[in-house]
Amino acid sequence: MLKKKKIKQFYETIFEEICQFSIDQQQYSEWISNKKSVPLINKECPKDPFDLEIERIKHEAQLVEEQQKAQEKVLSAEKNKKGAQKRSQEK
């Protein structure tokens, strides 16, 4: 009797494990199908630090050039304004 009980318990345990495995397998399949893929390799090579430094220097030079042009425009506008004021006072 004890042997039959142990065998029955063994079968129940195996059945529960199989059912649990089936559920786990189904959940894993759903998780895999819904999971976003993450690329393992970047499509672009990382930039060389030397190239990055050159780009930074070029960008700074461009900003300085733009500032100089803006200052020249301001000075030109001030000269034109002063010239216009002198001409209007002379009349």
Contacts in CASP RR format, 6 or more apart in sequence:
PFRMAT RR
TARGET T0000
AUTHOR 0000-0000-0000
METHOD contacts of the structure
MODEL  1
MLKKKKIKQFYETIFEEICQFSIDQQQYSEWISNKKSVPLINKECPKDPF
DLEIERIKHEAQLVEEQQKAQEKVLSAEKNKKGAQKRSQEK
END
